[in-house]
């Protein structure tokens, strides 16, 4: 049996930010303008970034619990009817 993984606050923040940028990159308006994802992220207000991170945190953080290690795919509901599917792989 695998032992549960523990993450630092910084690692969780980096994981959520990466997931948020992935979701942002999948948005049609960002793709259409051909923006660099980091430029699009910085162009968002702090409150817009907070809203995205908060919504993703509610969906992603439970997946990182040891009981959910068998979950390999996570589909995120973006609130506007769109979804974003992310593949996870857990390694030692």
C-alpha positions in Angstrom: 0.0 0.0 0.0 1.3 3.4 -0.9 1.7 6.0 1.8 -0.1 9.3 1.4 1.8 12.2 -0.1 2.1 15.5 1.7 2.4 18.8 -0.1 3.7 22.1 1.1 1.5 25.2 0.7 3.9 26.5 -2.0 3.6 23.2 -3.9 -0.2 23.3 -3.7 -0.2 27.0 -4.8 2.1 26.2 -7.8 -0.1 23.2 -8.8 -3.3 25.4 -8.7 -1.6 28.2 -10.6 -0.5 25.7 -13.3 -4.0 24.3 -13.5 -5.4 27.8 -13.7 -3.1 28.8 -16.5 -4.0 25.6 -18.4 -7.7 26.4 -18.1 -7.0 30.0 -19.1 -5.0 28.8 -22.2 -8.1 26.7 -23.2 -10.4 29.7 -23.3 -11.4 30.8 -26.8 -10.8 34.5 -26.2 -7.2 33.9 -25.2 -6.5 31.4 -28.0 -8.1 33.8 -30.6 -5.9 36.7 -29.5 -2.8 34.5 -29.7 -1.6 35.7 -26.3 1.2 34.1 -24.4 -0.4 32.4 -21.3 1.8 34.2 -18.8 0.9 37.6 -20.5 -2.8 36.7 -20.3 -2.4 35.6 -16.6 -0.6 38.9 -15.7 -3.3 40.9 -17.6 -6.0 39.5 -15.3 -6.7 41.5 -12.1 -5.7 40.0 -8.8 -9.4 39.5 -8.0 -10.0 37.6 -11.3 -7.0 35.4 -10.6 -8.3 34.8 -7.0 -11.7 33.8 -8.4 -10.2 31.3 -10.8 -7.8 29.8 -8.2 -10.6 29.6 -5.6 -12.9 27.8 -8.0 -10.2 25.4 -9.1 -9.1 24.8 -5.5 -12.5 23.5 -4.6 -12.3 20.9 -7.3 -8.6 20.0 -7.4 -7.5 19.9 -3.7 -9.9 17.0 -2.8 -8.3 15.0 -5.6 -4.9 15.3 -3.9 -6.2 13.5 -0.8 -4.6 10.1 -0.3 -8.0 8.3 -0.7 -8.4 9.8 -4.2 -5.0 8.7 -5.5 -6.6 6.3 -8.0 -8.3 9.3 -9.8 -6.3 9.9 -13.0 -8.7 12.3 -14.8 -10.3 15.4 -13.4 -13.0 17.4 -15.3 -13.3 20.9 -14.1 -16.6 22.8 -14.4 -15.8 26.4 -15.4 -19.1 27.9 -14.4 -20.1 29.2 -17.9 -21.1 25.7 -19.1 -17.7 24.9 -20.3 -15.5 22.2 -18.9 -11.8 21.5 -18.9 -10.3 17.9 -18.5 -6.9 17.5 -17.0 -4.9 14.3 -16.7 -3.1 13.6 -13.5 -0.4 11.0 -12.8 0.8 10.3 -9.3 4.4 9.1 -8.8 6.5 8.5 -5.8 
